[in-house]
Amino acid sequence: MSFPTHRPRRLRRTEALRGLVRETRLTTAGLIYPLFVCPGEKIRQEVSSMPGVFQQSVDAIVEECREVADVGIPGVILFGLPETKDATGSSSLLAQGIVQKAVAAIRKANLPLLVITDVCLCEYTDHGHCGVIENGEVRNDATVAILAEQALSHARAGADIVAPSDMMDGRVAAIRAKLDENKLEDVAILSYAAKYCSGFYGPFREAAQSSPQFGDRRSYQMDPANVREALKEVALDIAEGADMVMVKPALPYLDVIRQVRDSCNVPVGAYNVSGEYAMVKAAARNGWLDEERVVLEILTGMQRAGADIILTYHAKDVARWLAS
């Protein structure tokens, strides 16, 4: 009996052959690097649970952004650590707020970067929740009004894209209307459309100093068991004016990314979140895995699942690895 005609291993024999027929090609073009902005000057404080990630003052953020641009990453997303917090997150609206200052400084430096801002209240409220609390519950509509003003302040500072991550109902429509009525119709919205209530956010909450002081976020973030609900959220946000949508976290929700990609015709993002990053870093530091190989495999998997855009703390390392 002759051997079967098809020998798939023929196209795996050398790196040149493997590269020629590779179906998914990871590049820096779709990567976004998250940054944490804090008050002060010349501050660069490493986050203990996220090696290589820092809380940084505006001057240090600008220098980091130079490095980000130099390695070919197209954009950053900014999270703010304000000087003061209160029940409604009022410091998030200030023209001289921490994120607004950082956006303006990056713009003044004339760096070739897309500047995205996270729109949420959790970093700015003294209770750590993503919205206004009334009678022990997060009130949706009161929160949406503040989020729209926050997005407007970021856009006025020079943000290219605002990214609401709060999971309040109707916030995309409110933000779009607020931007448009202020002649900022060119500012895009990247909606955290399917943001799950996940155990993978712990290191981020250290970095952003945003842990809830009571309860949890299950009443507004999504149940990890649901995917049809994610598709509904995505469809609603697109109908309200979202230019792009995102799934967060990424690794446990690759099936959601795939279904979102198949269900809509806007760019789809995935957030490779802090817990996913921290696990790889910890294992690599213990010599349990090859960091470069695993990170590239993880991000390729996210892209293969359908993510056009990946927010990842690995972005600078990935850019250097891909260039080497």
Order of alpha helices (4+ residues) and beta strands (2+ residues): alpha-beta-beta-beta-alpha-beta-alpha-beta-beta-beta-alpha-beta-alpha-beta-alpha-alpha-beta-alpha-beta-alpha-alpha-beta-alpha
